[in-house]
Amino acid sequence: MSTPHAVETVFRIESARIIAAVTRIVRDVGIAEELAQDALVAALEQWPESGVPERPGAWLMATAKHRAVDLVRRRETYARKLAEVGRALDEAYEPEVAYDPDGIDDDLLRLVFTACHPVLSADARIALTLRLLGGLTTAEIARAFLVPEPTIAQRVVRAKRSLAKAGVPFEVPYGPDRAARLDSVLEVIYLVFNEGYAATAGDDWLRPALCEDALRLARVLAGLMPEEPEVHGLAALLELQASRTAARTGPDGQPVLLADQNRARWDHLLIRRGFTALERAGTGPYSLQAAIAACHARAVTYEETDWGTIAALYARLAGLTPSPVVELNRAVAVSMAEGPAAALPLVDALAGEPALKDYHLLPSVRGDLLARLGRAGEARAEFERAAALTHNERERALLHARARELASGDAP
């Protein structure tokens, strides 16, 4: 491995911890990221001549912290800063002193809550989280969400400015504030995973790298907050969902629906991890979704799926977080447990929901129910409507193919 590649690899692994630790010193995530980048540049300049240090992560951490301390000293008088932090400031950031992993974890947790602060829009939270915690470049985030690179750059810059302007403290909130902020943190990780698991647009059905970033963040959060049941619920959900990744696409990248997946290709290590996390989960929305995913994971074949339990879990989920999307998923489960005739009225009742006006899965589900009821002409029209609504090319091709099968009479 070349030295520049080694530097980049180490920085991607360590960048979130470095930024978190430096933010504790300078109290500004934007400045902290710049200082972390300065440490990266220093490594690129020095390591080719001096060699890669035995503990490269600690080297980058120490370098970034020293630069942070220098910045603080330049900004404020020596005496005032020393009065605030005392002699411990100099001693804490000597390169020879190994940093405390527990302390870094505390800083990382603060960074998670800062990057996902509700003062930011959902798009800004996602961009900033992937930048600071996922270690992704602006270009990588732009490619992942199929938006221009300048748009992502502006979101990140504005997010940092918004945090600074709002005076968001670099801390983990407690009490009611913590519950409110934790919801925001979990939502961001969940949205990032979903975009990788079922891309809303573009040529690819899956973006595995995005799923991996979200799963890594969920695991980190579960390690940092072991007493929070919904954190384990989210981790369980993502582990179980990610276990199916290899089976969700065919050789040419085309989508493979759940009923047609080769379950031998499911990742049983991830399934076991999901079950373990589920044991520590609670009864919140992510935990209930994880319980639904666990029903699928326990079924050896599609036909053995416990659809009755899944329908009941969706009913409980709808009671906790009323949503037309949850009701649509419940209708699918009801159709499998009780038949398409029982589910069609549930789907038809959602036709007037404003949130589902352009949601392609509503006509897709309705088309499937109609096809199973033998109403091929109506089903074909629903699949064509769904194809017109989706922005994902792979999914559009799948929906058009189902419509053609109904037209030719070859549909199962």
C-alpha positions, 0 to 999 in steps of 0.5 A: 500500500502506498503512503498516500493511500495509507494516509487516506485509509487511516484518515477515513477510519479515524476522521470522525473521532479526530473531528469529535475530539477537536470539536471539544477544544474549539467548540465549532465542528466546521473549524474542527473539520478544517483542523482535521484536514490540516492533520491529513495534509501534514501526514501526506507531507511527512509520512513519505519521508519519515514513514508511517507511524506505528500508531497512525491514528494517534499521530493524526489525533495528536497533530490535530489537537496540537493545532487546535490548542495553538488556535485557541491560544492565538484567539485568546490570551494565554493567561485567560485560556490557562485559567479556564483549562489549567495545566491539563490542556498541555498535558492532555495533547502531548503526542507521546500520551495515548488518548483515552478511547472512552474519552474519544467515544464521549466526544464521538457521541457529542458529535453525533448529536451535534451533526443531527441537531433538529435545528438543521433540515433533514437533508442538511443533517444527512449530508453533515452526518455522512461528511463528519461521521461517515468520512465521505467526501462531498463528491461521494455524498453527491453521487450517493444521493444523485444531486450536484456536488455544489448542492451538497457542498452548500448543504454542508457549509450552511449546516455548519453555519447554522450550528454556529449561529444557533450556538448549539452546544457540543454536548449530549443532551439529557432528559426530554432534550435527549429523547427529542435529539435521539429521535433526530439521530436515529432518523438520519441513520435510518434515512441514510440506510433506506436510500442505500437499500432501495435507491429513490432514483438512478440506475442502481437498485441498491447502493451497498456502500451507503447501507454499510455507512449507516450500519456502521453508524448504528453499531457505533451508536449502540456501543455508545448508548447501550442503555437506549432500547431504540438504538438497539432496535435500529441496529437490529433492523439494519442488521436484518435488512442488510442481511438480504443485500446479496440476494436482492439483485440478480446478475445484471443488477435487476431487482429480485423481490422477496418472494423470489430471493435465494435465502441461502445468499442471506448473510447469517452472521448479520442475521445473528447480530440482528437477533442479538441486538433485538434482544436488547431492543424495546417496543418503539417504532424501530424495534417493531420494524426489527421484529417484522424483519426478524419474522422474515429472517426466521422463515426458511422459505417465503411460504413459511413466513408468519404473515399473521404476526407481521400484520399484527406488528404493523398494526402496533406500529401504526398505533405508535407512528400513524403513517399511510406508508405503514398502513400500506405495508400492513395491507401487504401483510394482510393480503398474505395472511388473509388473501388479496380480497381482504387487503384491497379495501385497505389499499383503496382507502389510502388512495386519497392520502396526500402523502401517497399522491406520487408514491409509486408503491401504492399503485404497485401494491394495488396492481399486485392485489388486482393481479392475484384477484384475476383482474389483469387489465386493471392490474396492468394499468396500475403497474404502468402508473407505478412505473411512471412515478418511480425515479429508479430505472431498475424499478421502472424496468421491473414494473414495466416487465410485470405489466407486459406479463399481464398483457401477454397472459404469462403472469404467475 
